Amino acid sequence: MGKVFSRTSGINIELIDKIIKQALSEDKVSKDITTKLLFPEDKIVKAVIIAKERGIIAGLDVVKRAFFLLDKNTKFKKLTHDGRVVKKGEKVALIVGSIKKILYGERTALNFLMRLSGIATMTRKFVEIVHPYKVKILDTRKTTPGIRILEKYAVRVGGGSNHRMDLSDGVLIKDNHLKNIRYQESNIKNLIKRIRKKIPKDVDIEIEVGNIKEFKMVLQAKPDIIMLDNMSIKEIKKAVSIRNRISKTTQLEVSGGINLKNVRTFASTGIERISIGQLTHSSPSIDFSLELF
């Protein structure tokens, strides 16, 4: 699938093809009445994909793959690369191939490009705002069903980092888990000890807390990460101060209510991680068009 995908982790080409084929099937590309009636099978044309607004591009290899799956003879040339800023009116790819196959895949291919570029663009905005601080911008599992692997790829293109890819990717003990566990310091310590015996050494243990009382109890057990969920700036600063005195090996993550206006304030508290659902659940798409010539 090209350089971009080969240098990133978590990319399964067979899964990508399955996602693209499902999208093409959803659009019933083989039953495109209009295109079938208007053009002969052997008509070859050139096309260009153009950015209709400024943004960070992501997903060019997905677009290339979509056209390849429709016709292996389609020629696709990238004029830029994922992660680059593209301007309104900029040409990002050239395509040469059957007019039928290009028109069959046009909307599906552009939908992927628009969605992934939107996520990369939003992620880059967050990353740039917190640049002065040593903090990671992370996504969540609030992704579109079926295309998580692509959306999390787009986060990486934008300069962010991935939280868990799925439920098997790290231990994250949240409020619904803890509701059935007696929330006492000794119990949390024993819980973490039991878990550590059953997982590889490189797997992190993260625990979610909602107030300073819970934080103090969990910190004594020294998990790898403590998530400060929907806590105020004042509480977060207090948690950082306590952590710095007791366990500098435990990283602190904030989550809940983070946006472009307040992310810098959260980053300045001394935490190491900020997880933001907005990156994948509500980033606006970046518009692109495909034009024949």
Secondary structure in CASP SS format (residue, H / E / C, confidence):
PFRMAT SS
TARGET T0000
AUTHOR 0000-0000-0000
METHOD secondary structure of the structure
MODEL  1
M C 1.00
G C 1.00
K H 1.00
V H 1.00
F H 1.00
S H 1.00
R C 1.00
T C 1.00
S C 1.00
G C 1.00
I C 1.00
N C 1.00
I H 1.00
E H 1.00
L H 1.00
I H 1.00
D H 1.00
K H 1.00
I H 1.00
I H 1.00
K H 1.00
Q H 1.00
A H 1.00
L H 1.00
S H 1.00
E H 1.00
D C 1.00
K C 1.00
V H 1.00
S H 1.00
K H 1.00
D C 1.00
I H 1.00
T H 1.00
T H 1.00
K H 1.00
L H 1.00
L H 1.00
F C 1.00
P C 1.00
E C 1.00
D C 1.00
K C 1.00
I E 1.00
V E 1.00
K E 1.00
A E 1.00
V E 1.00
I E 1.00
I E 1.00
A E 1.00
K C 1.00
E C 1.00
R C 1.00
G E 1.00
I E 1.00
I C 1.00
A C 1.00
G C 1.00
L H 1.00
D H 1.00
V H 1.00
V H 1.00
K H 1.00
R H 1.00
A H 1.00
F H 1.00
F H 1.00
L H 1.00
L H 1.00
D C 1.00
K C 1.00
N C 1.00
T C 1.00
K E 1.00
F E 1.00
K E 1.00
K E 1.00
L C 1.00
T C 1.00
H C 1.00
D C 1.00
G C 1.00
R C 1.00
V E 1.00
V E 1.00
K C 1.00
K C 1.00
G C 1.00
E C 1.00
K E 1.00
V E 1.00
A E 1.00
L E 1.00
I E 1.00
V E 1.00
G E 1.00
S E 1.00
I H 1.00
K H 1.00
K H 1.00
I H 1.00
L H 1.00
Y H 1.00
G H 1.00
E H 1.00
R H 1.00
T H 1.00
A H 1.00
L H 1.00
N H 1.00
F H 1.00
L H 1.00
M H 1.00
R H 1.00
L H 1.00
S H 1.00
G H 1.00
I H 1.00
A H 1.00
T H 1.00
M H 1.00
T H 1.00
R H 1.00
K H 1.00
F H 1.00
V H 1.00
E H 1.00
I H 1.00
V C 1.00
H C 1.00
P C 1.00
Y C 1.00
K C 1.00
V C 1.00
K E 1.00
I E 1.00
L E 1.00
D C 1.00
T C 1.00
R C 1.00
K C 1.00
T C 1.00
T C 1.00
P C 1.00
G C 1.00
I C 1.00
R H 1.00
I H 1.00
L H 1.00
E H 1.00
K H 1.00
Y H 1.00
A H 1.00
V H 1.00
R H 1.00
V H 1.00
G C 1.00
G C 1.00
G C 1.00
S E 1.00
N C 1.00
H C 1.00
R C 1.00
M C 1.00
D C 1.00
L C 1.00
S C 1.00
D C 1.00
G C 1.00
V E 1.00
L E 1.00
I E 1.00
K C 1.00
D H 1.00
N H 1.00
H H 1.00
L H 1.00
K C 1.00
N C 1.00
I C 1.00
R C 1.00
Y C 1.00
Q C 1.00
E H 1.00
S H 1.00
N H 1.00
I H 1.00
K H 1.00
N H 1.00
L H 1.00
I H 1.00
K H 1.00
R H 1.00
I H 1.00
R H 1.00
K H 1.00
K H 1.00
I C 1.00
P C 1.00
K C 1.00
D C 1.00
V C 1.00
D C 1.00
I E 1.00
E E 1.00
I E 1.00
E E 1.00
V E 1.00
G C 1.00
N C 1.00
I H 1.00
K H 1.00
E H 1.00
F H 1.00
K H 1.00
M H 1.00
V H 1.00
L H 1.00
Q C 1.00
A C 1.00
K C 1.00
P C 1.00
D C 1.00
I E 1.00
I E 1.00
M E 1.00
L E 1.00
D E 1.00
N C 1.00
M C 1.00
S C 1.00
I H 1.00
K H 1.00
E H 1.00
I H 1.00
K H 1.00
K H 1.00
A H 1.00
V H 1.00
S H 1.00
I H 1.00
R H 1.00
N H 1.00
R H 1.00
I H 1.00
S C 1.00
K C 1.00
T C 1.00
T C 1.00
Q E 1.00
L E 1.00
E E 1.00
V E 1.00
S E 1.00
G C 1.00
G C 1.00
I C 1.00
N C 1.00
L C 1.00
K C 1.00
N C 1.00
V H 1.00
R H 1.00
T H 1.00
F H 1.00
A H 1.00
S C 1.00
T C 1.00
G C 1.00
I C 1.00
E C 1.00
R E 1.00
I E 1.00
S E 1.00
I C 1.00
G C 1.00
Q H 1.00
L H 1.00
T H 1.00
H H 1.00
S C 1.00
S C 1.00
P C 1.00
S C 1.00
I C 1.00
D C 1.00
F E 1.00
S E 1.00
L E 1.00
E E 1.00
L E 1.00
F C 1.00
END
